[in-house]
Amino acid sequence: MEPLVDEFPVVRVAARVLSHPGHVLGWWIDPDHYSRAHERATRLALARRIASLKGFTYAGELGSCILPPGPHYFVPSDTILDVELATSMGIRSQHDLFGGVVPFPYAATKAISHGLIAPDAKAPQAWVASLAPALAGTVLPGWTAFSLPDARRAGRELLKAGRVRVKAVRATGGRGQAVVSDPVSLDAALDELPTLATDGVVLERNLCAPRTLSVGQATVGEVRIAYYGLQRLARNHSGELVYGGSDLTVVRGDLDALCAMPLEAPLRLAIDQARRYHAAVTASFPGFLASRINYDVAQGRDDAGQWHSGVLEQSWRVGGASGAEIAAMEAFREQPERALVRASCVEVYGDVDLPPGATVYFSDIDPAVGRLTKFSFVEPHADAT
């Protein structure tokens, strides 16, 4: 395996701290990401609700890394990419943050889901070659590449069995992707990725009209939940289909508790793949920790008619489904006898009639996206199936 000359750059983050006497609740924000008005409002609202779940007081922002005395709890807007930095801020376990910490920047991207096309293929110096074999059976057929020749070789190999999806590893929400059907379109798609040599690219079997499930687990204080769900789509003001929220079925406990539910076979497989993916990552990256995990799992048939199921990507930070996650935690806290919750978070580009009991995060004109309303709610009742 030939190492790259340039390693991934460490993303610089700014610390925002929320505190009360004897306790601190923190919120880390990378100033270069998630800067739209609705994103900021959503994260502020979630930080306040997490503070309530923890029994802490939300106390504003701190513009430096000098922390007041007391125990600290952070709500990062992104995965923290440096174990030493996290440790210096007092983040030593999943009970110190809502999100995750990884030892290398590439570990927070889609790049980790697949192996290299050959032993001598280029990769970051910290590349963990043993992870790909550990992920066997949990992901779709595919490769990760960190050079144009390796990417072309991997793509051409995959094209022998049908169309290939080319994915920028840092893009979110389905952005930064292209489906190619021949070597010419493959090369054109790769040429559109200026950061291929530093960030890498994922080349993966394309599925026709797949069903994409979200499988996750989150812990705040003494409350731990696990869930599966489906994403909603919404049309923005440009007429494009974009993320429109998530509908979750939530249980108390971890992914093992979720697997213990009576489930249809494809859903059980998706949850088990997410569980095994998470276990492989935890074993492969010393210093990795996460109190909030979310895995997107796609299920469907490829061009040859073969059915596949596999994890597409991971998220160890506040995400699109976090509004529903927190709403479910609040419901479990308020109703100790409740065993299952169905919670949703919704994004509507325009005004909307709110369901009873909805909590609104944002309802205004965002200069970047226009009129937008974001809210979460919990169904009054849920059965055990």
C-alpha positions as CSV (number, residue, x, y, z in Angstrom):
1,M,0.0,0.0,0.0
2,E,1.6,3.3,-1.1
3,P,1.0,6.1,1.4
4,L,-0.1,9.5,0.2
5,V,2.3,12.4,0.5
6,D,-0.4,14.7,1.9
7,E,-2.5,13.4,4.8
8,F,-6.0,14.6,5.3
9,P,-6.1,18.2,6.8
10,V,-7.5,18.4,10.3
11,V,-10.8,20.4,10.3
12,R,-10.6,23.4,12.6
13,V,-13.5,23.7,15.0
14,A,-14.7,26.5,17.2
15,A,-15.9,25.7,20.7
16,R,-19.3,26.9,22.1
17,V,-20.0,26.1,25.7
18,L,-23.2,26.0,27.6
19,S,-22.9,25.8,31.4
20,H,-24.4,26.2,34.9
21,P,-22.5,26.1,38.3
22,G,-20.7,22.8,38.6
23,H,-21.7,21.6,35.1
24,V,-21.0,22.6,31.5
25,L,-22.9,21.6,28.3
26,G,-20.8,22.4,25.3
27,W,-21.6,22.7,21.5
28,W,-18.8,22.5,19.0
29,I,-19.3,24.1,15.6
30,D,-17.0,24.0,12.6
31,P,-17.4,27.6,11.3
32,D,-17.1,26.4,7.7
33,H,-20.0,24.0,7.9
34,Y,-23.7,24.1,8.8
35,S,-23.8,27.9,8.8
36,R,-27.3,28.4,7.3
37,A,-29.8,30.1,9.6
38,H,-32.1,27.1,9.9
39,E,-29.1,24.8,10.7
40,R,-27.9,27.1,13.5
41,A,-31.5,27.5,14.9
42,T,-32.0,23.7,14.8
43,R,-28.7,23.0,16.7
44,L,-29.5,25.6,19.3
45,A,-32.9,24.1,19.9
46,L,-31.5,20.6,20.2
47,A,-28.7,21.7,22.5
48,R,-31.3,23.3,24.8
49,R,-33.4,20.1,24.8
50,I,-30.4,17.9,25.5
51,A,-29.4,20.2,28.4
52,S,-32.9,19.5,29.9
53,L,-32.5,15.7,29.4
54,K,-29.1,15.9,31.1
55,G,-30.5,18.1,34.0
56,F,-28.1,20.8,33.0
57,T,-28.7,24.5,32.3
58,Y,-28.1,25.9,28.8
59,A,-25.9,29.0,29.3
60,G,-24.9,30.5,25.9
61,E,-21.6,30.5,24.1
62,L,-17.9,30.6,24.9
63,G,-15.7,32.0,22.1
64,S,-12.4,30.4,23.3
65,C,-11.2,26.9,24.3
66,I,-10.8,28.0,28.0
67,L,-13.5,26.1,29.8
68,P,-15.1,27.1,33.1
69,P,-14.7,24.6,36.0
70,G,-17.1,21.7,36.3
71,P,-18.0,18.6,34.3
72,H,-18.6,19.2,30.6
73,Y,-21.0,17.9,28.0
74,F,-20.6,18.9,24.4
75,V,-22.9,18.8,21.4
76,P,-20.7,18.9,18.3
77,S,-22.2,19.8,15.0
78,D,-19.6,17.5,13.4
79,T,-17.6,14.5,14.3
80,I,-14.5,15.5,16.3
81,L,-11.5,14.5,14.3
82,D,-8.8,14.4,16.9
83,V,-8.7,12.2,20.0
84,E,-6.1,14.3,21.8
85,L,-8.2,17.5,21.2
86,A,-11.3,15.7,22.6
87,T,-9.4,14.5,25.6
88,S,-8.0,17.9,26.3
89,M,-11.6,19.2,26.4
90,G,-12.6,16.5,28.9
91,I,-14.3,14.2,26.4
92,R,-13.4,10.8,27.5
93,S,-16.6,8.7,27.1
94,Q,-19.9,8.7,25.3
95,H,-21.4,10.5,28.4
96,D,-19.4,13.7,27.6
97,L,-20.9,14.5,24.2
98,F,-23.8,14.0,21.8
99,G,-21.8,12.9,18.8
100,G,-18.6,11.1,18.2
101,V,-14.8,11.2,18.1
102,V,-12.5,9.5,15.6
103,P,-8.7,9.2,15.6
104,F,-8.2,10.2,11.9
105,P,-10.1,12.6,9.6
106,Y,-10.8,10.0,6.9
107,A,-12.5,7.8,9.5
108,A,-15.5,10.2,9.6
109,T,-16.1,9.8,5.8
110,K,-17.7,7.3,3.5
111,A,-14.1,6.1,2.6
112,I,-14.0,3.6,5.4
113,S,-16.9,1.5,4.0
114,H,-14.8,-0.2,1.3
115,G,-11.3,-1.6,0.8
116,L,-8.7,-0.8,-1.8
117,I,-8.6,-2.3,-5.3
118,A,-5.1,-3.7,-4.8
119,P,-2.5,-4.0,-1.9
120,D,-0.3,-1.4,-3.6
121,A,-3.1,1.2,-4.1
122,K,-2.6,4.6,-2.6
123,A,-4.2,5.4,0.8
124,P,-3.6,7.7,3.8
125,Q,-0.7,6.6,6.1
126,A,-3.3,5.9,8.9
127,W,-5.4,3.6,6.6
128,V,-6.6,0.6,8.5
129,A,-6.5,-2.2,5.9
130,S,-8.1,-4.8,8.2
131,L,-11.4,-2.9,8.4
132,A,-12.7,-3.8,4.9
133,P,-12.6,-7.6,5.6
134,A,-14.3,-7.0,8.9
135,L,-17.1,-5.2,7.1
136,A,-17.7,-8.0,4.6
137,G,-21.4,-8.7,4.4
138,T,-22.4,-5.3,5.8
139,V,-21.9,-3.1,2.7
140,L,-22.6,-3.1,-1.0
141,P,-20.0,-4.3,-3.5
142,G,-17.5,-1.5,-4.0
143,W,-14.1,0.0,-3.6
144,T,-12.5,3.1,-2.1
145,A,-9.7,4.9,-4.2
146,F,-7.3,7.7,-3.5
147,S,-5.8,8.1,-6.9
148,L,-7.2,8.5,-10.4
149,P,-5.6,5.3,-11.8
150,D,-6.9,3.3,-8.8
151,A,-10.4,4.8,-9.2
152,R,-10.5,4.1,-12.9
153,R,-9.4,0.5,-12.3
154,A,-12.0,0.0,-9.6
155,G,-14.8,1.6,-11.6
156,R,-14.1,-0.5,-14.7
157,E,-14.1,-3.7,-12.6
158,L,-17.5,-2.8,-11.1
159,L,-18.9,-1.8,-14.5
160,K,-18.6,-5.4,-15.6
161,A,-21.8,-6.2,-13.6
162,G,-23.8,-3.0,-14.3
163,R,-24.0,0.7,-13.4
164,V,-21.7,2.2,-10.8
165,R,-22.4,4.9,-8.3
166,V,-19.5,7.4,-7.8
167,K,-19.6,9.1,-4.4
168,A,-17.6,12.0,-3.0
169,V,-16.7,10.8,0.5
170,R,-17.5,14.0,2.4
171,A,-20.7,15.0,0.7
172,T,-24.0,14.5,2.6
173,G,-27.7,14.3,1.9
174,G,-27.2,12.4,-1.4
175,R,-25.1,15.2,-2.9
176,G,-21.8,14.7,-4.7
177,Q,-22.9,11.5,-6.5
178,A,-23.1,10.3,-10.1
179,V,-24.3,7.1,-11.6
180,V,-22.2,5.9,-14.6
181,S,-22.8,3.2,-17.1
182,D,-19.6,3.1,-19.2
183,P,-15.9,4.0,-18.9
184,V,-16.4,7.3,-20.7
185,S,-19.0,8.5,-18.1
186,L,-16.9,7.0,-15.3
187,D,-13.8,9.1,-16.3
188,A,-16.0,12.2,-16.6
189,A,-17.4,11.7,-13.1
190,L,-14.0,11.2,-11.6
191,D,-12.7,14.3,-13.3
192,E,-15.3,16.3,-11.4
193,L,-13.7,15.3,-8.1
194,P,-10.8,17.7,-7.5
195,T,-10.2,16.3,-4.0
196,L,-10.0,12.7,-5.0
197,A,-6.3,12.4,-4.1
198,T,-6.8,13.7,-0.6
199,D,-10.3,12.8,0.3
200,G,-10.7,9.7,-1.8
201,V,-13.8,8.5,-3.7
202,V,-16.2,5.6,-3.2
203,L,-17.3,3.5,-6.2
204,E,-20.2,1.2,-5.4
205,R,-22.8,-1.1,-7.1
206,N,-25.8,1.0,-8.1
207,L,-29.2,-0.2,-7.0
208,C,-32.4,0.5,-8.9
209,A,-35.0,2.4,-6.9
210,P,-33.6,1.2,-3.5
211,R,-35.3,1.5,-0.1
212,T,-33.0,3.4,2.2
213,L,-33.4,2.8,5.9
214,S,-31.9,4.7,8.8
215,V,-30.7,2.6,11.8
216,G,-29.4,4.3,14.8
217,Q,-28.7,4.5,18.5
218,A,-28.3,7.5,20.9
219,T,-27.5,8.1,24.5
220,V,-28.1,11.1,26.7
221,G,-27.5,10.7,30.4
222,E,-29.4,7.6,31.6
223,V,-31.6,7.5,28.5
224,R,-30.5,5.2,25.6
225,I,-32.6,4.6,22.5
226,A,-32.3,2.6,19.3
227,Y,-34.4,3.0,16.2
228,Y,-35.1,2.3,12.5
229,G,-36.8,4.6,10.1
230,L,-37.3,5.9,6.7
231,Q,-36.4,9.3,5.3
232,R,-38.9,11.7,3.8
233,L,-38.3,13.7,0.6
234,A,-39.5,17.3,0.1
235,R,-39.4,19.7,-2.8
236,N,-37.4,22.8,-2.2
237,H,-38.2,26.2,-3.8
238,S,-36.2,25.2,-6.9
239,G,-38.3,22.1,-7.4
240,E,-35.6,19.7,-6.4
241,L,-36.2,16.7,-4.2
242,V,-34.2,17.0,-1.0
243,Y,-34.2,15.7,2.5
244,G,-37.5,16.3,4.2
245,G,-37.2,14.6,7.5
246,S,-37.3,11.1,9.1
247,D,-40.0,8.9,10.6
248,L,-38.6,6.7,13.3
249,T,-39.7,3.6,15.3
250,V,-37.8,3.9,18.6
251,V,-37.3,1.5,21.5
252,R,-35.5,1.8,24.8
253,G,-32.0,0.3,24.8
254,D,-29.4,-0.4,22.1
255,L,-29.3,-2.0,18.7
256,D,-29.5,-5.5,20.4
257,A,-32.9,-4.4,21.9
258,L,-34.0,-3.3,18.5
259,C,-33.1,-6.6,16.9
260,A,-35.2,-8.4,19.6
261,M,-38.4,-6.8,18.2
262,P,-40.6,-8.9,15.8
263,L,-39.4,-7.6,12.4
264,E,-39.6,-8.6,8.8
265,A,-36.5,-10.3,7.5
266,P,-35.1,-7.4,5.3
267,L,-35.5,-5.0,8.2
268,R,-33.8,-7.3,10.6
269,L,-30.9,-7.8,8.2
270,A,-30.5,-4.0,7.9
271,I,-30.3,-3.6,11.6
272,D,-27.9,-6.4,12.0
273,Q,-25.7,-5.0,9.2
274,A,-25.6,-1.6,11.0
275,R,-24.8,-3.4,14.3
276,R,-21.9,-5.4,12.8
277,Y,-20.6,-2.3,10.9
278,H,-20.5,-0.3,14.2
279,A,-18.8,-3.2,16.0
280,A,-16.1,-3.4,13.3
281,V,-15.4,0.3,13.4
282,T,-15.2,0.3,17.2
283,A,-12.7,-2.5,17.1
284,S,-10.6,-1.0,14.3
285,F,-10.1,2.6,15.5
286,P,-8.5,3.1,19.0
287,G,-9.9,6.1,20.7
288,F,-13.2,6.0,18.7
289,L,-16.3,6.8,20.7
290,A,-19.8,7.8,19.9
291,S,-23.0,8.5,21.8
292,R,-25.0,9.1,18.7
293,I,-24.7,6.7,15.7
294,N,-26.7,6.6,12.5
295,Y,-26.3,4.3,9.6
296,D,-28.1,4.5,6.2
297,V,-28.8,1.1,4.8
298,A,-29.9,0.6,1.1
299,Q,-31.8,-2.4,-0.1
300,G,-32.7,-3.1,-3.7
301,R,-31.7,-4.9,-6.9
302,D,-28.9,-4.1,-9.2
303,D,-29.0,-4.0,-13.1
304,A,-28.6,-7.8,-13.2
305,G,-31.6,-8.3,-10.9
306,Q,-29.6,-9.4,-7.9
307,W,-30.9,-8.1,-4.5
308,H,-28.4,-6.4,-2.2
309,S,-28.5,-4.8,1.3
310,G,-25.7,-2.8,2.8
311,V,-24.6,0.2,4.8
312,L,-24.1,3.3,2.6
313,E,-22.6,5.7,5.1
314,Q,-22.3,6.5,8.8
315,S,-23.0,9.6,10.9
316,W,-21.5,10.2,14.4
317,R,-22.8,13.8,14.9
318,V,-26.0,15.7,15.3
319,G,-28.0,14.7,12.1
320,G,-31.2,15.2,10.3
321,A,-33.0,12.6,12.4
322,S,-31.8,14.1,15.8
323,G,-34.9,16.1,16.3
324,A,-37.0,12.9,16.3
325,E,-34.3,11.1,18.5
326,I,-34.6,13.8,21.2
327,A,-38.4,13.9,21.0
328,A,-38.4,10.1,21.6
329,M,-36.1,10.4,24.6
330,E,-38.3,13.1,26.0
331,A,-41.4,10.8,25.6
332,F,-39.6,7.9,27.3
333,R,-38.6,10.2,30.2
334,E,-42.1,11.5,30.6
335,Q,-43.8,8.1,30.3
336,P,-41.7,5.5,32.0
337,E,-44.2,2.7,31.2
338,R,-43.8,3.3,27.4
339,A,-41.9,0.7,25.5
340,L,-42.0,2.0,22.0
341,V,-42.3,5.5,20.4
342,R,-42.9,6.6,16.9
343,A,-41.3,10.0,16.4
344,S,-40.8,12.2,13.3
345,C,-38.9,15.3,12.3
346,V,-40.2,17.2,9.3
347,E,-38.8,19.9,6.9
348,V,-41.3,21.7,4.7
349,Y,-40.3,24.4,2.2
350,G,-43.1,26.8,3.0
351,D,-45.8,27.1,5.7
352,V,-47.5,24.0,7.1
353,D,-50.3,22.9,9.4
354,L,-48.5,21.6,12.5
355,P,-49.6,18.3,14.1
356,P,-50.7,18.4,17.8
357,G,-47.8,18.7,20.2
358,A,-45.2,19.6,17.5
359,T,-42.0,21.3,18.6
360,V,-40.9,23.9,16.0
361,Y,-37.1,24.5,15.5
362,F,-37.3,27.0,12.7
363,S,-40.1,28.7,10.8
364,D,-38.8,31.7,8.8
365,I,-37.1,32.7,5.7
366,D,-33.5,31.4,5.4
367,P,-31.6,33.6,3.0
368,A,-30.0,30.5,1.5
369,V,-33.0,28.3,1.0
370,G,-36.1,30.5,1.4
371,R,-39.2,29.9,3.5
372,L,-38.7,26.8,5.6
373,T,-40.5,25.2,8.6
374,K,-38.7,22.5,10.7
375,F,-40.4,20.6,13.5
376,S,-40.6,17.3,15.4
377,F,-43.5,15.4,17.0
378,V,-44.3,12.1,18.6
379,E,-47.4,10.0,17.8
380,P,-49.7,9.8,20.9
381,H,-49.7,6.0,20.9
382,A,-47.5,3.2,19.5
383,D,-48.0,-0.5,19.7
384,A,-45.3,-3.1,20.1
385,T,-44.9,-4.1,16.5
